[in-house]
Amino acid sequence: MTRQTASETIFFIDRNNRTGLQSQLRESIVSSVLAGRLPPSMHLPSTRKLATYLNISRITVTLAYSELAAQGYLEAVDRSGYRVARKPPTSLTAPSPFVSHQKKIDWNTRLARSFIVAKPMRKPLDWRRYPFPFLYGQMDTSLFDLAAWRDCARRALARDDFELMAGDFAAADDMQLIDYIRSRTLPSRGIHAAPDEILVTVGAQNALWIVTQLLLRPGGRAACENPCHPDIGATLRLSGASVFMLDVDSDGLQPAHVPRSVDAIFVTPSHHSPTGVTMPLDRRLRLLAAAARDDFIIVEDDYEFEMSYIEPPSPALKAFDRSERVFYIGSFSKSLFPGLRLGYLVAPAPVIHEARALRALMLRHPPGHLQRTAAYFLALGHHDAALQRMRTEYHRRHVEMADALDREGLKVAGSRAFRGTSFWIEGPAGLDADLLMMNLRDQGVLIESGSPFFGDSDGPCPFFRMGYSSISRQQIAEGVRLTKKGMDRLL
């Protein structure tokens, strides 16, 4: 009887893929088994034959086969041969032959409500292939200690840590991370909090959503800055509350403009989003006095406070709070990496008790391994070292970009202070930043139109943001020149 042999064309190695050759080979075999292209009991090519076909080391194929045999996908036969296991570990079931001819549902009318209320901020996922990526919120991976993060991830997989992490946290958080936030991060902002006054969240946006659900209801009244991050405006509008947009000036939001009947106000006093201006101490104190007088809550998003190059950032607004009227939101996404999605909420214990219950209904808790890895990274000093590298390099890029903007005659509408990682630019009257953004993309330049930050604006927006966290210093001057050239073409 002639045994059946798998065709080598099932196997594929991508030399441009950063994934290791052995991992790629295992993945291709598993995918073929799960898809049925390699049925049970089918013999695989010999290690020598497949290594020759793929032009890789024979030991790479041998290790891949051995690992898949240990996992139950393959079985060793004869002396050196392998075949697909008779019962591989797959949960796939045969598709049902039933075909429905019923009318499809119109989901545009069936859904209870739409959550698409904010103008999207369009950022291409393949932004790294563009030579001039002035995108805010992206990171320069060369400034991050990946080896240290990997070491912390391995520490978090030690037996004692894993036994704790592998269980169900219920609604609890990783106490090592909570302790670091309480003893190191918050005191640096002038804030002192007990463990039961801190909740770990999936980024600042998750904290903002939780707070909004707790503070606002249909018919309520809320206020926020104008311009403001589109996610803040969208979250407030979805609560059903009336939303007041308060214009900011060179010192941020003006307390005198806050309506007396609001339930809550949402602010970014240390580093306004998107202009980068900082609210001075006298305005902070007046805002706190207004909150006490008119009985409203202040939600402080301590936005990008870590990126202050010359002098320490001013204390957080909550540092001056003596009546528990300030809810504080922080995040590690900017100081570590944006895909981390770890943030935290600081509020009175009864509020955190309710917030924890609400979070449990949504996602129970952020992933335990991620929390413990971040806790080690913070506690071992890697976070502080990374911040120092970022501050040094971003300071240099800030100077380079400020000089380039001045040479090209571009107007900085926001703060020019040595902090943050972006400039807020005001173009000439009549400029459509949306159109400019699309045209510049064809030139390899990525900027962000300011239109999503103005929730109530219908006409063309002349403002746009240019970040420098994701572009090399050497590319800044040419990218700014191309931006000015693109503006001149449009006008």
N, C-alpha and C positions, 0 to 999 in steps of 0.2 A: 504493500500500500504506500503510495507516495504521499508524504506529509505536505501540508499546506504551508507556504512561506509568505510572509508579509512583504509587500512591495516597498522598496527603499524610498519611493517617492512620498511616502507618508511622513518621512522624517525631514526636518528642515532646520538649518542653523543660520541665524542672522549675525554676520560678523560685525555689523554696526550696533547691535544691541548690547547695552551695558551689562545685561544679565550674563552670568557665567555659562560656558558651553554645556557643562553637565546639567545645570538647571534648565536650560533651553531644551535639551534632549529629553529630560524627564517630563517636562511640560508637554512636549509634542506627543509623547507616548501616552500619557494620561489622557490628554484631549482626544486622541484617536480611540482609546479604549472606551471613554465615556460617550463618544459620538457613534460608536459601533463600527468604526472603520477597521478596528482591530478586534474581531469577535473573540469570545472565550476559546481557549485552547489553540489559537493560531500561533504558529512558531514565528519567532523574530529572527532577523538576520544575525549571523554570528557576530561577535564583537569585532573580529578582524575585518569582516566584510563591510560592516556598517561604518567602522572607523575609516576605512579606505574610501568608501562612498562619500562621507561627509568631510574628509580631509581633516580629521581630528585624531587625537591620541587614542590608542586602543584602551588605555587605562581609564580614560574619560567615559567611554562606552561601558566598560566593565563596572565602574562605580555607579553609573546611572542604572544599569540593569540590577545590580545588587540592592540598591536602595529601593527600587520599585518592587523587588521581590520581598524585601522586609516589610513593605507597606501592604503587600497582598495583591498588587496589580499583576505581577508576573510570577511564574514558577520556574525553578531551575529544572532542566531535564538533561538526560545523558551526562556528559562530563562538563561541557561548557556552554550548552545551549539553553535558551530561555523561550518560554511561550507565555501567552496571555493566560492568566489564572482562569480556572473554570468558573469561579464565582468571584470576580473582582469586586472591590468595595465601592459599588456604585448604587445610588438610590434612585436612578432613573427607571421609569416604568414605560412600558410600551404605549405609544399614543393611542388615544381612543379613535376608532374608525367613525364615530358619530360626527356628522357635519350638520351644523345648525343653519337653517334658512330663515331664522327669525330676523326681524328688523333690528338694526343696530340702534343703540341708545344715543341720543343727542346730548352729549355731555356738557355742551355749552349752556343748556337749559336745566339739566338735571342736578348739577352741583349746587349746593346750598348757597355758596358765595364764592366770589373771586378774590384771590389774594394778590393779584397782579395790579397793584395800585401805584407803584413807583416806576418812574422811567428807568430802565436798566442802565447800569454802567458797563459798557461794552469793553471787555478786555480779552484779547485773543489768548487762548490757552497756549499757543505756540509762540508766545512773545519773545522767547530767547533767540529765535532765528532772525529777528529784526535787528538791524545794526544800531538803532537809536531808540531804545525802549524807555521813554520817560514815564514809566508807569509807577504810580504810587502803590505801596503796599506789597510789592514784590521784593524779593531778597537777593542779595549777592551771596551765593553759596560759598564763595571763597573766604568770606568773613566768619563762617560758622564752623565750629570744631566738630565735624561729623564723627571723628574717631572717639571723642569724648562722649558724644551722644550714644554711640553704639556701646561703649563701655557701660554707660548708665543703664541702657536697655538690657544688657546681659546681667547686671546686678539685680535689676528688677525681676529677672527670671530665676534667681536663686531659689532654692527649695522653700525657705521660710516665706519669702516674698510671694512666690507663686501660689503657695497654699492659701495665703490670705487673698490674693488677687483673683484666684480662680473661683472663689466662692461668690455668692450673691451679696453685694454691698447693701442690698435693699435701697434705702434712701441715703446711706452714709457716704462720706467722702474719705479719701486717703488722708489719714491723720498726719503723716509726714509732710504732705503738701500743705495742709492746713496750718501746721506748725510753722513752716517756712514763711508762708504768707503773713501769718500773725506776728512772727518775731523778727523778720527781716524786711519783707517788701513794704508792709504798711507803715512801720515806724519811719522808713525813709521818706514817706510822704506826710509825716506828722500825725499819723492815725494810730490809735490803739484800740484793739478789738479783741474780744474773747472768742474762743473757738466756736461757740454757738451763735456768733454774729457773722459767720463767714460761710458762704455757699460756693462750691466750685461749679462752674458752668461750661457749656460748650462754646467758648468764646464770649466776647462782650455782647454780641447780638442776642444770644440766648438769655443773658442776664437782663438785657433791655426788654425782651418780650415778657419775661416772667414779671418784672416790676410793673410793666404796663397793665398786665392782667390783674395784678393785685391792687393797683391804685385807681384805674380808670374804668368807667362803665358807660354804656350808651347814655348820652345826655350830659356827661361830664365835660370838664373844660381843662385843656392842657395847653402849654406853651412850649415852643422850642425856638432855636436860633434860625435866622434866615441870612445867608444860606445855611443849610445843615445837611448832614449825610442823608441820602435818600431813604435808607433803611429806617432811620429814626422817624422821619415824617410818615412813612408808610405804616409803621407799627402803631403810631399814635392814631392815624386815621382809621385803621382797622379796629381799634377799640370802640369806635362809635362815639368818641368824644369830639367836641368842637376843638379845633386846633388853631391856635394863634401863632403866626410866624412873626418873630420879633427881629427886626433888622439889627445887625451887628455893625460896629464901627471899628476904629483902630484899637479900641480897648475891649472889644468883645460886646457882649449883650449889655444893654442899659437897664438897670433895675427899675428905673422910673417908668419904663414902658410896659412892665409886667401888669396885666389886668388884675384887679383886686379879687376877682372871683374864681381864679383858677384852682384846680385841685393839685396840679403838679406842673413843674417846669423842668425841662430836660436841657442840660447845658454841658459844654466842653470848655471849662474856664482856663485850664492850664495850657491847652493848645487847641484852639478852635479848629473844628473841621468844617470847611476846607482851608480857611484863610491863614491859619497858623498863628493868629494873634493871641495874646495872653491877657486875661482879665486882671487888672491890678488889684492890690489889696483893698483899697477903699471901696471899689465896686463890689468885691466879694462880701465885705462886711455889710454893705447896704442891701445886697441881695438876701443875706441871712436875716437882716432886720425886717425886710419886707415879708419874708416867709413867716417869721414869728408874728408879725402884725396881722397878716392876712390869712394865716393858717393854711399854707400850702407846703407841699413836699418838694424838695430839690433832688433831682436825680443827676448825679455828676458822673459823666463819662471821662475818666482821666486819660485822655487821648494822647498817646505818644509822648508822655512826660519824660521817658528815659532818654530821648534824643536831645539833650541840651549839652552843647559842646564847650562853652566857655565857663559857665557858672552853674551851680546846682539849680534844678528847677524850683520854682516857688512852691511852698507847701500846698497840698490839696485843699480845696474848699472845705472838705469834711474835717480837716484839721482844726478849723475854727468853729465847728458845730458843737454847741453845748446843749442843744435841746432835741437831739436825735431827729432832726428834720432833713438830714442829707443822707441819701442812699448813694453809696460809692460803687462804681463799676470799674474793674481793672482787667487787663488781659496780658497774656504772655505771647500773643500771636505776633506782635510787632517786634518784641525784643528777642524772640527766639526764631520762629519761622511761621509764616501765615497759615500753613496747612496744619499747624498744631491744634488750633481751635480749643485752647484752654483759657478760660477767664474766671472771674470770681466776683461775687456780689457781697458787699459789706452793708449791713443794716441792723436795726435792733433785733434782738433775739426772737421776739414774737413774729416779726416779719419773716425772718429766715426760716422759722418753723413752718409757716405757711408756704413760703417759696420752695422749701424742700419737698413738701407734699405735692405742689404743682409740678415741679420738675420730675418727680417720681411717676406722675401720670404720663409725662411726655417721653422720657428716656431713662428713667430710674436714676442713672448717674453716668458721668463721663467714664470712658473705658479705664479700668483699674490699672492696667499695665502702663498706659500713657501717663496717668497721674503719678505712679510711683517712679517712672523713668524721669519725668520732669522734676520730681522731688529730689532725686539724687543729683540731677544736673545742676539744680539750684544750690543744694546744700554743699556740694563739693567745690563750689566757686567757679564752675564753668560759665554760668550765666553772667557773672560780673566781668569775667575776662572777655566774653563775647561782646558785651556792651562797650567795654573799653575799646576794642578793635573797631566796632561800628562807629563810635563817636569820633575817633581819630580820622577814619576814612571819610565819613560823611561830612565832617567839618571841611576837609579838603575839597570835596565835591561841591559843597555849598559855596565856597569861595570861587571855585572855577565857574560854577554856573551863574553866580551873581555877576561876575565880570563879563561873561558871555552875554547875558541878558542886557547889561548896560551898553555893551558895544553895539548890539543890534537894535537898541532903542525900544525894547519890550518893557512894558510897564508892570511892575510888581504891585498888585493891588492889596495883597495881604502883608504879613509880617516879613521883614528881612532879617530878623534876629537870628542868631546862630543856634537854631534848634529845629527839630523836625527833619523831614526828608523830602520836602516838596516846596514849590513856589506856586502861588495863586496869581495868575496873570490876567490882566484886563486888556483885551484887544480894542482896536478903534471902534467907534460907533458904526453899527451896521454889520459888524463881523458876525458870522454864523459859526460858532465853535463846533457844532455838530458836523457841518460841511468841511470845516478845516481839518477836523480829526480824520474824516474819511479820506480826504485828499492826501494828507500827509502819510497815511498808511501805505499808499502806493509808492512813496519815496523812502520807505523803510523807517519812518518816524512814527512813534506811538505817543500820543498825548491823550488827556482825558478832557472831554467837553465838560463845562461847568453846568450845563442845563439840568442834569438830574438833581443838582443841589438846590434848585429853585422850584419848589413844588407848585407854585401858583403862576409861574411864568408861561405865557403862550408864544411870545415872539422869539426871534433868534437871540441866543445868548452870546455875549462877547467875551465871557470869562472861560478860562480853561486852566487845568492844573498840569504841572510838569514835575514829576518826581525824579529823584536821583539815587534812589536806593538800589535800582536794578540796572543802571547804566555805568559803564566804566568811565573813569575820569577823562580818559583820552578821547572819548567819543562825544563829550558834552558840547564843546564849542561848535563842532560841525553840525550836530543835531539842532542846536539853537539857531544856527545860521539858516538851515533848511526850513525850520519852523517860520522864521521871519520871511523867508522867500515865499513860502506857501501862503502866508497872510497877504503879502503884497499881490500875489496872483489873484487871490479871491477879491481883493478890494479894487 
